[in-house]
Amino acid sequence: MSLDDSLKKELLNLDQQSLYRQRKIIDGPQQVHLISNGKPVVSFCSNDYLGLANHPDIAKAFKQGVNDYGVGSGAAHLVSGHSRVHHELEEALAEYTGRSRALLFSTGYMANLGIVNALMGKGDIVFQDKLNHASLIDAALLSSALSGSQLKRYPHNDMNRLAQLLAASGNNSESFAENKPRKLVMTDAVFSMDGDLAEVSQMSELCQQHNAWLMLDDAHGFGVLGANGAGTAEEFSLDQEQLPVYMATLGKAMGGFGAFVAGSDALIETLIQKARAYVYTTAMLPAVAQALLMSIKISREESWRREKLKQLIAQFRLGAEQLGLSLMNSQTAIQPVMVGDNDTAMSISQTLEQQGILITAIRPPTVPKGTARLRVTLSAEHEETDIEQLLSALARVNWSSVN
Ligand SMILES: *Cc1c(COP(=O)(O)O)cnc(C)c1O
């Protein structure tokens, strides 16, 4: 069979299972009221939780960055691509998150690859929640292929199972001279497709009891949780001892692009030496770093954005419960409405789009089979009237075919 015939067969198969994915073309800036496939819609599916993606002061900082640094970064950080503004951003992120140091990565996906690759070697063990983001799973699989570490997965938020796995893995006391196997527990802090939180305090205690290191991926908590928006570590007061590896992304609540890891000096130096996804890639554009310094400033200073988000979440949950919709156990900006079947999720998403509401249907393999859903996300840029419009569109959907 030719390449094309073979691929076409596979694509047809995806289509028949309602798993075919298509991109919508957005015109103009990323914001709540946007133009999708040429039509104005209200978007409920971006991760721009604080409404910063099109903030004028951040755009201005970006332009200033272009003035000062030009466009391309030219090289990897270790060659000649590490500009002063990258360095300032790292210092600002370390300060914001209360860590000794921070290190920029070009994307969150790469940060996760880099962490496991740099820290884990032959015989070492990575522990992960079954619902972790694909980048965490891929990171462990890549490390297992490159260096022979192992991946053990536990059912979602099942702390008893995690404790059993940790206890059964050996090296349960810090006093062993040779710290083998190394143990790294990795979790989404806010689960990306469900919106619920990991049991971070309990996980931190378990890790300390069993001589394991805890790593949080705070892609959906950074900027949103904590009194100052410093994320899940701030919300649960976890210091660098209790949470040695903190990772978050800069393309969601910060409205920019990229990611960082924060922790001890030794952690950051190890990543710089060993993380292949850090060493072998071009540095983020310096102008992006300049813009992100402004994002952090706004996130710290404008806690009204987090307050407003909380009010919108409460408004949406109350209204959706009154409609009898199947919400998930989430208090965060991620408020999925469970559907189940791929085809039904797709057709509801299309019906909503005809009414000017943009919500992507999330299907396997992003979520487990039989749990296709409408992943509603809220932003501080939404107004009460947007939520009302969403709720009345949801009220018009025929839910009888669901569940
Ligand atoms: C979005 C996301 C990532 C990837 O971050 P990018 O910067 O988009 O590559 C990693 N982890 C989680 C939990 C995410 O939601």
The ligand as an SDF file (V2000), in Angstrom:
LIG
                    3D

 15 15  0  0  0  0  0  0  0  0999 V2000
   -0.6040   22.8530   28.4170 C   0  0  0  0  0  0  0  0  0  0  0  0
    0.0660   21.8970   29.3340 C   0  0  0  0  0  0  0  0  0  0  0  0
    1.4000   21.5440   29.1620 C   0  0  0  0  0  0  0  0  0  0  0  0
    2.1920   21.9600   27.9550 C   0  0  0  0  0  0  0  0  0  0  0  0
    2.5650   23.2700   28.0120 O   0  0  0  0  0  0  0  0  0  0  0  0
    2.9390   24.0120   26.6350 P   0  0  0  0  0  0  0  0  0  0  0  0
    3.6730   25.2110   27.0620 O   0  0  0  0  0  0  0  0  0  0  0  0
    1.6380   24.2850   25.9730 O   0  0  0  0  0  0  0  0  0  0  0  0
    3.7760   23.0390   25.8540 O   0  0  0  0  0  0  0  0  0  0  0  0
    2.0000   20.7520   30.1190 C   0  0  0  0  0  0  0  0  0  0  0  0
    1.2960   20.2860   31.1680 N   0  0  0  0  0  0  0  0  0  0  0  0
   -0.0060   20.5660   31.3510 C   0  0  0  0  0  0  0  0  0  0  0  0
   -0.7150   20.0230   32.5300 C   0  0  0  0  0  0  0  0  0  0  0  0
   -0.6640   21.3620   30.4220 C   0  0  0  0  0  0  0  0  0  0  0  0
   -1.9570   21.6170   30.5530 O   0  0  0  0  0  0  0  0  0  0  0  0
  1  2  1  0
  2  3  1  0
  2 14  2  0
  3  4  1  0
  3 10  2  0
  4  5  1  0
  5  6  1  0
  6  7  2  0
  6  8  1  0
  6  9  1  0
 10 11  1  0
 11 12  2  0
 12 13  1  0
 12 14  1  0
 14 15  1  0
M  END
$$$$
